[in-house]
């Protein structure tokens, strides 16, 4: 089966548009919020739950049920009731992926009432798009598909998320957060909310020092610093960071370090190849904006730094490094480790890289 063309960036755009519609009180009779990324589903559900009705109206006309404890027939009957002393009643179905025979909601969604707003939160996967229920939700209401980000998409999203709060964030600070929290948007959002409360009044730029002080990630011993040390051939610094990682393996998983190194050397390979095309094939080197799109970077400074670093690493060496990283990716997952710890594997990997 072909993969959906719908991407994380489409989810982000749809989320912002839908949130604006809700804030403007332009409501649909049905909201089907579905997909793998729970953050957007929870945020939209909370926005609807707090916006449609006033707190006083919610006591009478807002009902929340859970898929595991309900059935489709009960929800249909709730939706067909009339609101008490108000214009709307709101029926919220959480954890709808656990609802038995969810397709039977089509008995209601085929002809929804104008006085009822039904919100269905279907996490972990999509509703069957071939079903009558899905098609009716699409026709009569709003369907929101929440796609989980890939590792290269989380940094640009975080930068925009911070900008939406009227702040800027340094590339190193972005890298520290994404290395530590991965692609879990809910965790990142929670950490940012806690961070914003702790920032000194008037702060406009979030730095690596803010992350260290408030999130508990070292600004000196992290994957950003390790990648920089390797790229600049700072052997002593790289091995010092590796020793720190070895003493704190839970906070510094080997697989994440390998992924960070792989991303950096992949980008340098692309830049070197584009230079080769310019030199030998007369293909113009891309502009800064084109290069940012090619490398999937949101920060011009990071791209300029990669261009400088790539001059130290011709592609004949980069090929060797990428091969080593693929080999140690397997070892980080327990394949042919020879009984070595993650710390020992990382030190061995770095020494082999510096021998390229």
C-alpha positions, 0 to 999 in steps of 0.5 A, spaced: 500 500 500 502 506 498 504 511 503 500 517 504 502 524 501 500 527 508 506 530 511 508 532 518 508 539 515 501 539 513 499 537 520 502 543 523 499 547 518 492 544 519 493 545 526 494 552 526 488 553 521 484 549 525 486 553 532 484 559 529 477 557 526 476 555 533 478 561 536 474 565 532 468 561 534 467 558 527 465 551 529 463 544 525 458 539 527 463 534 527 471 534 529 475 527 527 482 528 530 486 522 528 493 520 527 499 517 531 502 524 534 497 525 540 500 532 542 496 536 536 490 531 538 490 533 545 491 541 544 485 541 539 481 537 544 482 542 549 481 548 545 474 546 543 473 543 550 474 550 553 472 555 547 465 552 545 461 553 552 462 557 557 464 554 564 457 555 567 454 551 560 459 546 560 456 543 567 450 542 563 452 541 556 459 538 555 460 530 556 466 527 556 466 519 555 472 514 553 472 509 548 474 503 552 468 504 557 463 506 552 459 503 545 457 507 539 450 506 540 450 510 547 454 516 543 449 516 538 444 517 543 448 522 547 449 526 540 441 526 539 439 529 545 438 537 545 442 542 549 439 544 556 439 552 556 444 553 551 445 553 543 450 547 543 451 541 547 458 538 546 460 530 546 467 529 547 470 522 545 477 520 548 481 514 546 476 513 541 481 508 538 478 503 543 471 504 542 468 498 539 465 498 532 466 505 531 464 505 524 457 505 527 457 512 529 455 513 522 448 512 524 449 519 527 454 522 522 450 521 516 445 526 519 448 530 525 444 535 529 446 543 528 445 543 536 451 538 537 458 538 536 461 531 536 469 531 538 472 524 536 479 523 539 482 517 535 490 516 537 495 512 535 493 510 528 488 513 523 480 511 522 479 507 516 479 512 510 474 507 506 469 507 512 462 510 511 464 514 518 470 517 515 467 519 509 461 522 513 466 526 518 469 529 512 463 531 508 459 534 514 465 536 519 472 537 520 477 531 519 484 532 522 490 528 521 496 528 526 502 525 523 508 524 527 515 528 525 521 525 523 528 526 526 530 532 521 523 535 522 523 536 529 528 542 530 525 546 525 518 545 528 521 547 535 524 553 532 517 556 529 514 553 536 518 558 540 517 564 535 510 563 536 511 565 543 515 571 541 522 568 543 528 566 539 532 560 540 539 558 539 541 552 534 545 549 539 539 550 544 535 546 539 540 541 538 540 540 546 533 539 547 531 535 541 537 530 542 535 529 549 527 529 548 527 526 541 521 527 537 516 527 542 512 533 541 508 533 548 515 532 552 518 538 548 512 542 549 512 541 557 519 542 557 518 549 554 512 551 558 516 550 564 522 553 561 518 560 560 516 560 567 523 560 569 526 565 564 528 572 567 523 577 565 525 581 558 528 575 556 528 574 548 533 569 546 533 562 549 540 559 549 544 553 551 545 556 558 538 556 559 537 549 557 542 547 562 540 551 568 532 549 567 532 543 563 538 539 566 542 538 560 549 539 560 551 545 555 558 542 555 557 535 554 552 533 549 551 531 542 552 538 539 558 539 542 561 532 540 559 533 533 562 539 533 569 536 536 569 531 531 568 535 525 573 540 527 578 534 529 578 536 536 580 529 538 581 531 546 575 534 546 571 529 543 574 523 547 572 527 554 565 528 552 565 520 550 568 519 557 562 523 560 557 519 556 560 513 558 559 515 565 552 517 564 549 512 559 542 513 561 542 520 559 546 519 553 544 513 549 549 511 544 544 510 538 542 518 539 549 520 538 550 515 532 544 518 529 547 525 530 553 524 527 550 521 521 546 527 520 552 531 520 556 527 515 550 526 511 549 533 510 557 534 509 557 529 504 551 533 500 555 539 500 561 536 498 557 533 492 554 540 490 561 543 490 563 537 485 557 538 481 559 546 480 566 544 479 566 539 474 559 539 471 557 546 471 551 546 475 550 552 479 551 551 487 544 553 490 543 559 494 543 559 501 535 558 501 535 553 496 541 549 501 537 550 507 531 547 504 535 541 501 538 540 508 532 541 511 535 546 516 531 552 518 537 556 521 542 559 516 548 560 521 547 552 521 548 551 514 554 556 513 557 552 519 556 546 515 559 549 509 565 551 513 566 544 516 565 540 510 571 543 507 575 539 512 572 532 510 573 530 503 567 525 501 572 520 500 573 520 508 566 522 509 564 515 505 568 511 510 565 515 516 558 513 514 560 506 513 563 506 520 556 509 523 552 504 519 556 499 522 556 502 529 548 503 529 548 495 529 552 495 535 548 500 538 542 495 537 546 489 540 549 486 534 556 484 534 558 488 540 563 483 543 561 484 550 563 492 550 559 497 553 556 503 549 561 507 552 567 503 550 563 502 543 563 510 542 570 511 544 572 505 539 568 509 534 571 516 535 578 513 534 576 510 527 573 516 525 579 520 526 583 515 523 580 516 516 
